[in-house]
Amino acid sequence: MTFSSSEITIEREGAIATLWLDRPDKFNAISDEIWRSIPRAMDELAGDDEIRAVVLAGRGPHFCVGLDLQAFDAGPATEEKPASRAVANLRTLETIGRLQSVITAVSKCPMPVVAAIHGQCLGAGVDLVSACDIRVASANSIFSIRETRIGLVADVGTLQRLPKIVSAGHVAEMAYTGKDI
């Protein structure tokens, strides 16, 4: 199996693989390409007997500024209007399930996954790092559950995983306020 993506790259050095979010011009905002690529990349690394640990990192000045809202709002050009509100809700549920499975692919990796965080780690970036086994953050790191600021629910894993990493009070403050930490 050979992994290939224009927005995720894998570098191997001995027993360590670095999985790079590789959209520095967009501050590693998670596009549909990244959503599709992460599980494939994790599968390839899990099947590589030489790899003993994975580092998840972002190129450029920020680890990940979250979901690429411009790409997400646009949606496929050929998508037709749902027949009913129920169909629209079902599509939303299916999309959320697909996105959750991407984050779960990180958490289910059979080897340790270490998040190397710098700059902004927002929204879906927090989802990603909360699925890692270890998080190492530079002094300039900023964390935020930004979904709150735009009227969304952080439903891809942050609210389930983050309370196992930091106190419930800190999670509540981040989730209710969208505050930068």
C-alpha positions in Angstrom: 0.0 0.0 0.0 1.4 3.4 -0.9 -0.1 6.5 0.6 -0.4 9.6 -1.6 -2.0 12.9 -0.8 -1.4 16.5 -1.8 -2.2 17.8 1.7 -0.8 15.1 4.0 2.8 13.8 3.8 4.5 11.1 5.6 8.2 11.2 6.5 9.9 8.1 7.9 13.1 8.3 9.9 14.1 5.0 11.5 11.2 3.8 13.6 9.5 7.2 13.7 7.0 8.4 11.1 5.9 12.0 11.0 2.5 12.6 9.5 2.4 16.2 8.4 -0.7 18.3 7.8 0.7 19.9 4.7 -1.3 23.0 3.9 0.8 25.8 5.4 -0.7 28.4 3.1 -4.1 27.7 4.8 -2.6 27.2 8.2 -3.4 23.5 7.9 -7.1 24.1 7.9 -8.7 20.6 7.5 -10.0 20.2 4.0 -12.0 17.3 2.6 -8.8 15.9 1.2 -7.2 15.9 4.7 -10.4 14.2 6.1 -10.1 11.5 3.5 -6.4 11.1 3.8 -5.9 10.7 7.5 -7.4 7.3 7.9 -5.5 6.0 4.8 -2.2 7.4 6.2 -2.9 5.9 9.6 -3.7 2.5 8.0 -0.4 2.6 6.0 1.6 3.4 9.1 -0.1 0.8 11.2 0.8 -1.8 8.6 4.5 -0.8 8.5 6.4 -3.2 10.8 9.4 -0.7 10.9 7.4 2.1 12.5 7.2 2.2 16.3 5.7 5.7 16.8 3.9 8.4 14.9 4.3 12.2 15.3 1.4 14.3 14.1 2.6 17.7 13.1 1.6 20.7 11.0 3.8 22.6 8.5 4.0 26.4 8.7 3.3 28.8 11.5 0.3 26.8 13.0 -0.5 23.2 13.8 -4.1 23.4 12.6 -6.7 26.2 12.6 -9.5 23.7 12.4 -12.1 22.9 9.7 -11.6 24.7 6.3 -15.0 26.4 6.5 -14.8 27.8 3.0 -14.4 24.3 1.5 -16.9 22.8 3.9 -19.6 25.4 3.2 -19.2 25.1 -0.5 -19.9 21.3 -0.5 -20.0 19.3 -3.8 -21.2 21.3 -6.7 -23.4 18.5 -7.9 -25.2 18.0 -4.5 -28.9 18.5 -4.9 -31.2 20.0 -2.3 -32.5 17.3 0.2 -36.1 16.2 -0.4 -37.0 16.9 3.3 -35.6 18.2 6.6 -35.3 14.5 7.7 -33.1 13.7 4.7 -31.0 16.8 5.4 -30.6 15.7 9.0 -29.7 12.2 7.9 -27.0 13.6 5.6 -25.7 15.7 8.5 -25.6 12.7 10.8 -23.7 10.7 8.1 -21.2 13.5 7.6 -20.6 13.8 11.4 -20.1 10.0 11.6 -17.6 10.1 8.8 -15.7 13.0 10.4 -15.7 11.2 13.8 -14.3 8.1 12.2 -11.3 10.1 11.0 -10.5 11.2 14.5 -11.1 7.7 15.8 -8.5 6.4 13.2 -5.9 8.5 15.0 -7.0 7.2 18.5 -7.0 3.5 17.3 -3.5 3.6 15.9 -1.7 0.6 17.4 1.5 2.6 18.1 1.9 5.8 20.1 0.8 9.0 18.4 2.4 12.1 19.6 1.0 15.5 18.6 3.7 18.2 18.1 1.7 21.4 18.5 2.8 25.0 17.7 0.9 28.1 17.0 -2.8 27.8 16.8 -4.6 24.5 17.5 -8.3 25.3 17.0 -11.5 23.4 16.5 -10.9 20.3 14.6 -7.2 20.7 15.5 -8.2 20.1 19.1 -10.2 17.1 17.9 -7.0 15.7 16.3 -4.7 16.3 19.3 -7.3 15.0 21.8 -7.1 11.6 19.9 -3.3 11.4 20.3 -1.6 9.5 23.1 0.7 12.4 24.0 0.6 16.1 23.2 3.8 18.3 23.2 3.1 22.0 22.8 5.4 24.9 22.2 5.2 28.0 24.4 3.4 29.9 21.5 0.5 27.3 21.3 -3.0 28.6 21.4 -5.9 26.1 22.0 -9.6 26.9 21.4 -12.9 25.2 20.8 -13.9 27.7 18.2 -17.1 25.9 17.2 -18.8 27.9 20.0 -18.0 31.1 18.3 -19.8 30.2 15.1 -22.8 28.4 16.6 -21.6 24.8 16.1 -21.3 21.9 18.5 -17.8 20.4 18.9 -19.2 17.0 17.9 -16.3 15.2 16.3 -14.6 14.1 19.5 -13.3 17.0 21.5 -16.1 17.0 24.1 -15.7 13.3 24.6 -11.9 13.1 24.7 -10.7 16.4 26.2 -12.2 15.8 29.7 -9.9 12.8 29.9 -6.9 15.1 29.3 -7.7 18.3 31.2 -10.2 19.0 33.9 -13.9 19.1 33.2 -14.0 22.8 34.4 -11.4 23.8 31.8 -13.2 21.9 29.1 -16.5 23.6 30.0 -14.9 27.0 30.0 -13.4 26.4 26.5 -16.6 24.9 25.1 -19.0 27.5 26.5 -16.9 30.6 25.7 -14.7 29.7 22.7 -11.9 31.3 24.8 -8.3 31.0 23.6 -6.1 29.2 26.1 
